[in-house]
Amino acid sequence: MAVIHQPRVAWDAARVLVWAVTDDAVLDRLGAGLGDLLGPGYEQSLRDTRDRLRWNTDGDRLLVEAGLWRVRLEDALRTRPEAAEPVRQLTESCARLLRARRVTG
């Protein structure tokens, strides 16, 4: 049985969230998935992040948003460890989709 390292899951998810900002379909999938797993506030927060990053494409802002999401997700997974594996699976599937779209797009 694999051990799920919650801080790593949170960091991977945060990076994919920021990466997905330019792809509405993937971002909507992530938002819906996080909303189902962690609560509807996560879906709305992700939309807010998308809006902030669309207007400010400064590389530093991307890092700030990724860091904010990492902390938020790590805190959520600490209190809901059963969500770590589903979040990891959601993150991996969305990352694969983003990579495929970049190759074909």
N, C-alpha and C positions, 0 to 999 in steps of 0.2 A: 504494500500500500504506500503510495507516494505521500509525503508530508507537504502540506500546503503552507507556504511561507506568506502570511498575510501582508507584510510590508512589500514584498515583491509583487504580489498580485495587485496591490494598490498602485504601485509605481508603473507597472506595465499598463494597467487600465488607464491611468492618467495620461500616459504618453499617447495611447491610441485615441483617447477622447480629443486631445488637442490636434492630433493628426487628422481626425475625421471632420474637423470643422468645415473643411472645403467640400465635403460630400454629404449633401442633405439626407440621402437615403441611408447611409451608414450611420450618420449622427442620429437620425430618427430611430433606427434600430437599437443603437446603444441607449438612447434615452428611454425608450420603451422597456428595454431589458432591465436597466437600472431601476426604473420606476417600479417594475414588477418585483424585483428582488429587494430593494432597499426603501421604497416608498416614493410617492409621486413628487415630492420635493426635489428629488434628484433629477427627474426629467425636466422640470422647469429650470433648475439651476444650469443644466446642460444647454438649454436654449439660451439662457442669459450669457453663458460663456461664448456660445457661437456668435451672438450679437456683438459682444465686446471685441472678439478677435477679428471679426469681419471688418470692423472700423479701425482696428489698430493691429497692423501686421508686423509691428516691430518684434524682432526675435526675442527681445527681453520679455515682452508681454506674454509670448508663448510659454517661456520658461516659468513665469510667475503663475500663469493659469495651471500649468501642469503640476507645479508644486502645491498650489491650493487644492487641487483635486486629489493629489496623492495623500495629503493630510486628511482630507475629508473622508476619502474611501478607507484609509487605514483605520481611522476611528470607527467607522461603521462596521468594518470587518472584525474589529476587536470585540465589539459588543454583539455581533452576529456572525460568529465563525462559520456557521453552516452555509453562509452565502459566499464564502471564499471560492469554492470550487465552481459554482455557477457563474460568478463574476469572471473567473479565469477563463472558463469556456466561452463566454460571451466576448471577452476581449480577444481571445485567439481567433474566433470566427470572424470578427469584424476586421482584425488586422489582416487576415488572409484575403478578405474581400477588398480591402483598400489596396493591398499589394497587387492583386489581380487587375484591378481597375487602373492602376498606374502603369502597368505593363501594357495593357490593351488600349489605354486611353491616350 
